[in-house]
Each structure stands twice: as C-alpha cells, then as structure tokens.
Amino acid sequence: MSALSSQKITMRRVKHDVLCVGLGASALSLAVAYRERDPGADIVFLEAQPKSSWRPIRKLPGQDMGTTFMHDLITTENPRSKFTFVKYLHETGRLVNFTNVGKIKPAGELFEDYLRWVAEKFESQVKWATQVVSIEGGRDGSGVVDEWTITAEDRLAGSKTIISAKRVIVAVGSQSRVPKALGGGGTAVVHASNFQERLQEKLRTVSHGANIAIVGEGQPAVELLEYIQSIRGTHTTTLFTEQPSLQPAASSSFANDTTIKPSLAALKSLPPELRSRASGQSGGAVAPAAQSQLIERIYEIQYNQRVKEADEENLRLQVKPSSKVTNVETAPDGRASVTYLDKVSGEAKTHARDFDLVIAATGYAQREQDRLLRPLGRLLENGTVSVDSNYRVNLRRRGVTNGRGLWLVGSLAPEQYVSSYTMVMLKGGDAAFSIMAERSRRLVDSLLAIQALESLEKEEVEAVQAHL
C-alpha cells in the first residue's frame, strides 16, 4: 500500500450563510463592510496562505504607498468606523509619530501592519492555509441550485472539509504571470512578486558585479528599476520595455473625482472601475504607465551616471525602449541569454551580456478565479463569466434558488499588464484602495438585499402555512 493511500484523510461537513474565498486587502474591506452592516453575520473566509506567510500587499522595502492614508479599507464610506487607518494609529500608539512625519502617503510596511491589525479583528472567522479545491452547485429535487458546495483542503493537515453556503464571494486576486518567452531561463528567471531572496543572493555571490535584467512595463517595472539601483554595489540593471519611452501616467484631481466621486448620475450607477472608460478618459486600451516623478528620478540617475561614463553601454542603469523580449535561454554557466525584437528596426537581437538574474515585472493573471468558476459554465448566463454593477455573477435565469448567489471581486480588471498607478484592480495595485471601500459597500449591499429577499419569502411561506 502506498504512503498516500495509507494516509488517513479526515472529512467533515459544515454550513455557513456566506463564504469568501481569499483574504487579501479586498476581502478585508468586504469583511469590514459586512460587519458594520450585519455584525452577527455567519460568514467565513478561506485563505490559502498560512497566517505566518500571509502578505496582504507587496511593497518594496522602504517604499511608500502610492495613495493617501484616507484611502484605507473604509474611511471614504464611514470615517467614524473602528477599522480606519487613523483608528489603527491611535490604538497602536503611532498617531502622534505619523502626524509629526507629515506624510499623506504612509510607508508600505506601516500600511501592511494596519491590514494585519484589521485581520486580527476577524481571526475567529478566518481559516488559514485552506485551499479551495472546487465550487459546485448543490441542486434540489427539481434540479435548481439551492446551495453552493465548496470543497476545501487544509494545506497543513491534509484534511478536507465540505462546506455548504448560500452565498459565495470569490476574492482570490491574481497570480504572478511569466510569459512563455521567459520560460527558457530556468532558475535565472524570477517574478517581481518574489524576487528579493534571489536578488540578494546574486548581489552577494557574483564577484564581478551582478548583471540584472527587468522585463516589463509601467509602474511596477520602473519602481523595481529604481529600487535595485538604490542598493549599494557595482551591479548593472537593464529594463527591457516595449514602449518607445517610459510613459507618464495621465492623471489629475479632476480625473480622480470622476472615478472616485462622480457628479453625473449615469456615472454614479457604474462600478468605479468602469467610470473612466465611460467618461472617455481612458481612450480605449490603457497603456502601461508610471508616475511622472518616478520617471524623472530614473532620468536623473542616468544623467548623473553619464557625467562619469561616456559610453552608454557601460551605464549601471540602462533602459532598452521598443524592445520586446522574445526568448530567454539558460547559458552554459547558468546565466540567462536574452533575445529581443527591436520594434523600430524589426531586427532580432541578442543582448551582448548575459544576465545573472532576469526579473519578470509582467503582471498577473486570474488563473485561480478561472479554475474555480470554469466548472460552473452551465449555470452562467451565456456560458461566460460576467457580473452586474454590484459584482454579482450573472447566472442563468431560474437556475438558482432565490437568496443564493455568487459575487466576484476583480472581475472588471484591465487585462495583461498591471500598473499600481493606472490599473486599479489586480493584486498589488495601490490605486485599488481609492475605490475599495465603495466597491465593498456595493457588493455587501447587493448581498444583503438578496439575503433580505430570502427572509421575506420565508416569512410569507410561514404566514401561509399558519393559515392552513
């Protein structure tokens, strides 16, 4: 008998009114909104990561948040909430120190600690290290879905739990995406979401000065470029970007008002993710962009290096514009050879120097979300995933009992590249906090309305039965 077959796997069954898959910053905001409206709600959160390694946001060391502290989990919807960032500062004895610093954008480490502080308030409702294996529709005798059946696995104990829930929220965020073109680099390629350990190893062990490549677009790639250059040493960093130059993000206070607090009724009815498109601000596809101050900082670094080094190829910070990386291969010495397409000349080129490390700042994909929802295809309206203005998944009519539903966080995200400044929905984007409180309010109000409808129908049935 194999070790796997002889292993005792326990199985138990539980029931909840509401189940949320994932516990990132978005799910925390939902937890806050839900508790403020229905403190005694029967809701549970399943988080795949163990508590010890849980990271609600990912910031570079020493990096500030990209948005004001007022854009926390709840302040813009309820400034008096006990879950605000200011309440956290007061309760932890940090309010005076934060005020003395005089910064409107908090340090990333401080804001992450705030999110952990909020998560502690919901500890009894969180199942850590619990991976959702599947979501299925549990049908009644007439074939209509009257509950959702969720199979979850404890990643530490190996036990499985079957959970029945009336309403399910999928808030799994996004997972790191490494293009196929970078797949041949083996261990020399790492995603930007998990690069620190490998980078420090290369900076420590490569005696001649490590040669680092960054492949990607927009704010994440440029932030990474600046951060690596800020580390003392003789290493060289090269950014490969498909853009003809580093593009500044087009933003203003007026544009932000349209997205966050629109005055037009037609825009108010839309989810905040769609308002800039509806008002014509986005002009179609969103080009990868970075904050203009950051771009100017990169230019200044290069300028100072040019004072001491006339040969452009010897600069420690290099930007390869109009360069689409088409292949990364492992060289005999374990380093990575990078081939790219010069989009101006149309010529394929191989970089003259191999790289000790290639960091993919290539965004995120919604693989986990797709994995969970794909098996529900027959229940989905038109067989595809779509949501209404309150993030409720559009299900086939008469396929689900009243009072049941699915909600999806992150379903209105722009595709492909992720910029924490210009794209608001995907994992790691600071600008998501500017709309997070409103998004949570809309979703929770929708969920509670469905719950109220179920209660009303139950009362009507009981009233009829009482007269029989």
Buried (B, 14 or more C-beta within 10 A) or exposed (E): EEEEEEEEEEEEEEEBBBBBBBBBBBBBBBBBBBBBEBEEBEBBBBBBBEEEEBBBBBBBEEBBBBBBBBBBBBBBBBEEBBBBBBBBBEEEEBBEEBEEEEBEBBBBBBBBBBBBBBBEBBEEBBBBBBBBBEBBBBBEEEEBBBBBBBBBBBBEEEBBBBBBBBBBBBBBBBBBBBBEBBEBBEEBBBBBBEBBEBBEEBBEEBEEEBBBBBBBBBBBBBBBBBBBBEEEEEBBBBBBBBBEEBBBBBBEEEBBEBBBEBEEEEBEEBBBBBBBBBBEBBEEEBBBBBBBEBBEBBEEBBEEBEEEEEEEEEBBBBBBBBBBBBBBBBEEEEBBBBBBBBBEEEEEBEBEBBBBBBBBBBBBBBEBBEBBBEEBEEBBEEEEBEBEEBBBBBBEEEBBBEBBBBBBBBBBBBEBBBBBBBBBBBBBBBBBBBBBBBBBBBBBEBBBEBBEEBEEEEEEEEEEEEEE
